[in-house]
């Protein structure tokens, strides 16, 4: 009689085979002919293939359901987050974050954002980066210009910048130098001499060092002092009325930036009203386009000493002489901090405590206090 087997026996046998047991082991263990076991295994494999053939349709339906859920989720998120109402810069930030995973076309379509608008915004931001880059390059150009006696033009400065690892072109350097008012020395000595006498403003002060009130005439100059194997440049501005030092700056280069920052400090501190005359020597830092344009924008008139005539700016010469004799040459500084602190201390001493012969041996501070006190009394009497 042919032996029959239950479905459970068939299932257990196929499962054991799938788990790694051999047909011989199963035949011996279950006392079932090998041929029967092979038949069961073949039939089971056929069932599995048929099930796999039906799976794509089932998977398609599952995918349909998943897509529908995602579409509903997107609609809900759009209604809550409202990307269309986001500010432009927020949309750009969102796009930049999503671009790490998705294409720009897909993101813009999803957000309802015009790609042209995005490209324009990125271009505009790149312009901002360009402006930042310009501000990084300007001090480098200024340093090369100053370190080489202010005679190098755009081509030489570009070559030096490239040697320093800065990727830059000659037109860019030329444009920046134009903005900064930096000009290279290309003219012959005679041509430069002729231009100097034709275009440099006249000596409007003409050694008239006595003025009636503060903020009528300021004078300025730059001196240098070597300390700790390093040269420092000290720019100072003096108000001729009381001979008070109204501003000073210390730099490592005798540049337009040094003189401009010193004047800016004086102007913001004193806030002069009415006509102001600013007298200096003919140094390139005082005659640069950037500096002259800055003073012109404030309505300040410039006056220049005659060539090779230190007496035209003798007030500044006298101050720096006293400053060096009474402070710089008498002291051995142990650090740059000590050096700078000593200068600050001396300027305060000079303004508030040191008697000045021109002020009838009163300090500049005392002279100005007296003037403003008298002005106040006169104004009260008029009222």
Secondary structure, DSSP 8 states (H G I E B T S, - for coil): ------HHHHHHHHHHHHTT--HHHHHHHHT--HHHHHHHHHHHHHHHHHHHHHHHHHHHHHHHHHHHHHHHHHHHHHHHH-GGGS-HHHHHHHHHHHTTTS-HHHHHHHHT--HHHHHHHHHHHHHHHHHHHHHHHHHHHHHHHHHTTT---HHHHHHHHHHTT----HHHHHHHHHHHT-----S-HHHHHHHHHHHS---SSTT----SSTTSEEEEEEEEEEETTEEEEEEEEEETTTTEEEEEEEESS--HHHHHHHHHHHHHHH---S--EEEE---HHHHSHHHHHHHHHTT-EEEE--TT-GGGGHHHHHHHHHHHHHTGGG---SSHHHHHHHHHHHHHHHHHT--BGGGTSB-HHHHHHHHHHHHHHHHHHH-
